[in-house]
Amino acid sequence: MRKFVFLLLLSCVVFAQYRTQIQWPSDNSFFPGSVYVECVSLTSGASDLDTAYARLQRTLWTGPWIGGISDDGAFDNWVEQWHAILKDPNAPSLSDGEHYYVLAYGVDEFATSTDTDTVEIILDKTPPVVTITFPNTGFVHDTQNIYGVATDNLAGIAAVDIYIYRGGTTLIESGSATLSGTSTYKVFSYEWDVPAGDPEGTTYLIRAIAYDNSRFYELDYTTGLSDTHDIWVVKDSEAPSSITLESPGHGGWVGRNAYLKGTVTDALAGVDSMDVEIYEASTWTLISTGKAQMSGSYTSRTWEYWFTVPFYAEGTEFAIVVDAYDRSYTDTVYTTGNSLSEQFTVYLDTIPPVSRILDPEDEERVYGTITVSGIAYDETPGSGVDSVQIKIDAGTWQLVTLNPDSTYLTWTYTLSTTLLSDGPHTLTTRAFDKTSPPNIETPSETITIYVDNSAPVWTSLVCADPDNIYKNGEWITLIASLDDTGYTITADFSTIDDQYVTGSEIVTDNGDNTYTIQYMISTENTTPNGTYTITVTATDFAGRSTSSTIDLMLDNSGPQVTFLDLDDGDNIINAGDTLRATITDNENNLEEAEYFVDAIDAYGSGIPMIAEDGAFDELTEDVKAFLDISSLAEGYHKVYVHGKDTAGVWGPMSSLQFLVDRTP
């Protein structure tokens, strides 16, 4: 300042001029609507300065002349430094960017005026905007960086000051931030050493004050317009407290597409990130690296990590190295947070386990509530079976109950077949081992069971013979039709035959839900002639039984056929043969005999048979006839024979089955 005044004085002496010079504000500077004007005025030296004036003016407005004040208290020298405060009362209603002029001059004791100096200044009454962008997690430690942005669209940013208060009240540090960028957009930074002696959890208020260049007093930037931004932070200089590996666990197993899961905790700042590195343990070869996926609250987080294992041998050991970083960063990079490292070991297992269903067996019939049981095992030592699931048909997978033993895992599952429809159903199992993620058995073990929760259902019970009239020594053939195969069929012929022995009937399962029942009435039967009800019972595998009945007629009156055969003793013929029979009547002589092939028509319309002795004149006659097979197809056929006595009574039919086989 003194140099400036001296130079001004020298200039005026040389030129003998009255001069006033505005020292500040400088030309084209900014002001917020009022301004502190600093000037120097001088005379020729022959007189002292008596007073000075300054004023503001702009388009359509001229302010009043404001008397200056000598900086040393009195105008009593030919050179004076003085100031004045100027203000436009209408500035608040004007737009930023309005141009003003500052005018100033001095007057000596003889009323001689100096020249008038003028500078142009610009109105900017909008304060800047400041934002602290980091720390952004609310936690700090050690040597802490503070970052932010300050903007001002017209005058530009002059400075950003940082103040730090312990507990929000005690100022422990302050200073000016380092600025970079353009005049209107400044990025600022400040380095702060968090007090080492303060305990964990101490709170601090960080305050940033930005000043623009629109100043009341040009030499003091703090007279510029300003903006303040405060943030609260907490001291946390301690590392995360724990890292766990829960799946598959330390010393556990992983598959080819491995999955890791665990927890990481930090009670104060919380956990931000965790880096994972996977090494083949024997050579320390890095096979995977990356960031774990985090979820949950910051203070107690779940971490997950997936990686693909190269084709190493079963049982290969891997080292898992994890580094967890909390949210108390010293800089914008997460690795500047407090950190904790841990190492875990896992082993490779890519072979799925195996499950087997032991009971029920494949194709077995079941009913009611059953216990499905089986075994499961894993060929890789150390991994082992974790669980077994079962599925009924295309239903959902259900967990079975595991029963560990020394060699295998046995398992059971309770199945209520009453919830299933009768008929075939599939049971499928699959085993999971203890790798992470688990190896799953494929293809799965599958069997078929047949559910039957219903008693046998009858369709019909019919006589397979041409009529239902039988005599002693004659075969009865019945056909039973039901809803399924595999039933146990029994018949009670004791009503029609007093010599019947339980189980002496012959039953054939035809495989098409029909059953053939055959029984020969004893020749020693003394049951009187009449109609008798035969009961046939079907019993399923579960012991449930249902019955059906049929009425048969026993008629031992009239001529009885006591012998019937072909001359060809095996009853397999390829040409016509002689059919022979013996017919006996206890009361009347025989009068005639006839036979039918395959179907019985009206009695008396059959093919006649002749008496071997040439005449029907006795109670017992041997009869014969030629059996013509020329019109018969190959296969089984049946011939029916009976006789009529002189009382006109036709006796019951007796049948003989024969086979036509013309193939050499």
Secondary structure, DSSP 8 states (H G I E B T S, - for coil): -HHHHHHHHHHHHHHT--EEEEEES-TTEEESSEEEEEEEEE--SSS-EEEEEEEEEETTEE---EE-EETTSS--SSEEEEEEEEE-TTGGGS-TT-EEEEEEEEEETTS-B---EEEEEEE-----EEEEEES-SSEE-SEEEEEEEEE-SSS-EEEEEEEEEETTTEEEEEEE-EEEE-SSEEEEEEEEE--TTS-TT-EEEEEEEEEEEEESSTT-GGGEEEEEEEEEEEE-----SEEEEEETTTTEEE-SEEEEEEEEE-SSS-EEEEEEEEEETTTTEEEEEEE-EEES-TTEEEEEEEEE--S--TT-EEEEEEEEEES--SSSSGGGS-EEEEEEEEEE-----EEEEEES-TTEEE-SEEEEEEEEE-SSTTT-EEEEEEEETTS--EE-EEEE-SSSEEEEEEEEGGGS-SEEEEEEEEEEESEES--B-SS-EEEEEEE--S---EEEEEE-SSSSEE-TT-EEEEEEEESSS--EEEEE-TTT-TT--TT-SEEEE-SSSEEEEEEE--TT----SEEEEEEEEEE-TTS-EEEEEEEEEE---S-EEEEEEESSTTSEESS-EEEEEEEE-SSS-EEEEEEEESS--STT-SEEEEETTSS--SSEEEEEEEE--TT--SEEEEEEEEEEETTS-B---EEEEEEE----
